[in-house]
Amino acid sequence: MKSPFLALLFYVSTLTFGQIQKIDTTNIYKNKTKGFKVYKREWFTPKAGTYNGLSKMNKQDSLVLEDESPRYFKIYDAKKRLLFEGSRKKGSEMEGDIKFYYKNGKLKRIEHWDNKDYMDSCGNGIRINDAPGPEGTWQFFRKNGSIKKQYDYIVKIYSFPSFDYNVIKQITKFRRNGIKKSVKQKPYSRKFRDK
């Protein structure tokens, strides 16, 4: 016979873990701050945490720049059109899939930012990015919704004592009908975006 106490304990622990994984969604309005460039520097560059502050910080500024709890941000322009959205899992930088939109509301691109560890064949851990950087698959779309190009960041790890690795950026271009047009690879060196 199963114990009702164990069933209750399982139910409570399930609720607790569900609450831990829940991330609050926060709407950010570009026109309600003078520090939007500071936000982008915090989210997408290695200069995170080094801002000098703003002369006047409102509630939105404080939420982005000082509160480091996990959040899902939706960023809108002055006309309340969604510009981009993505997660800040910890600290101040964006991680995971970040979606950018055209003014017509259609998806413009999906970027993937991460700083996970990779393992070589000997079981040694190698971190490609100290802070979240470009990894995985990035996709770019035309205004009609068809895919235009795709970047795949491919990590090649060699099992030498020096833990050597290469990151290859594979660029796939597509025709308007969605069929692959060309594929090329080139070595990738991390460059930060500060738009």
PELINSUL-V855963 format. One record per pair of residues at least 12 apart in sequence whose ideal C-beta (glycine too) atoms are under 8 Angstrom apart, sorted by the first residue. I is the first residue (numbers start at 1). J is the second residue. If there is no record, write none. Layout:
I;J
I;J
This chain:
23;70
23;71
23;72
23;87
23;89
24;69
24;70
24;71
24;72
25;71
25;72
25;73
25;74
26;63
26;71
26;72
26;73
26;74
27;74
27;76
28;60
28;64
28;73
28;74
28;75
28;76
29;60
29;75
29;76
29;78
29;80
30;75
30;76
30;77
30;78
30;83
31;77
31;78
32;58
32;60
33;54
33;58
33;60
33;61
34;54
34;55
34;56
35;51
35;54
35;57
35;61
35;65
38;51
38;54
38;65
39;64
39;65
40;194
40;195
41;194
42;64
42;65
42;92
42;93
43;86
43;88
43;92
43;93
43;94
44;93
44;94
44;113
44;192
44;193
44;194
44;195
45;192
45;193
45;194
46;130
46;131
46;192
47;194
48;91
48;92
48;93
48;131
49;91
49;92
51;65
53;65
64;92
65;92
68;88
68;90
68;91
68;92
70;87
70;88
70;89
70;90
71;87
71;88
72;85
72;86
72;87
72;88
73;85
73;86
73;87
73;88
73;94
77;103
81;101
81;103
81;105
82;101
82;105
83;100
83;101
84;98
84;99
84;100
84;101
85;98
85;99
86;98
86;99
86;113
93;113
93;131
93;132
94;113
94;132
95;113
95;114
95;115
95;132
96;112
96;113
96;114
97;110
97;111
97;112
98;110
98;111
98;112
98;113
102;143
104;143
106;141
106;143
106;144
106;145
107;141
107;145
108;140
108;141
109;138
109;139
109;140
109;141
110;137
110;138
110;139
111;134
111;138
112;134
112;135
112;136
112;137
112;138
113;132
113;133
113;134
113;135
114;129
114;132
114;133
114;135
114;136
115;127
115;128
115;129
115;130
115;131
115;132
115;133
115;135
116;135
118;155
118;157
118;165
119;157
120;157
120;158
120;159
120;163
120;165
121;157
121;159
122;159
124;159
124;163
126;157
126;163
126;165
128;155
128;165
128;167
129;190
133;190
133;192
134;151
134;153
134;188
134;190
135;153
135;155
136;152
136;153
137;150
137;151
137;152
137;153
138;150
138;151
138;152
138;153
142;176
146;174
146;176
146;177
146;178
147;174
147;178
148;173
148;174
149;171
149;172
149;173
149;174
150;171
150;172
150;174
151;169
151;170
151;171
151;172
152;169
152;170
152;172
153;167
153;168
153;169
153;170
153;188
154;167
154;168
154;169
154;170
154;185
155;167
155;168
156;168
166;187
167;187
167;188
167;189
168;185
168;186
168;187
168;188
169;185
169;186
169;187
169;188
170;183
170;184
170;185
171;183
171;184
171;185
171;186
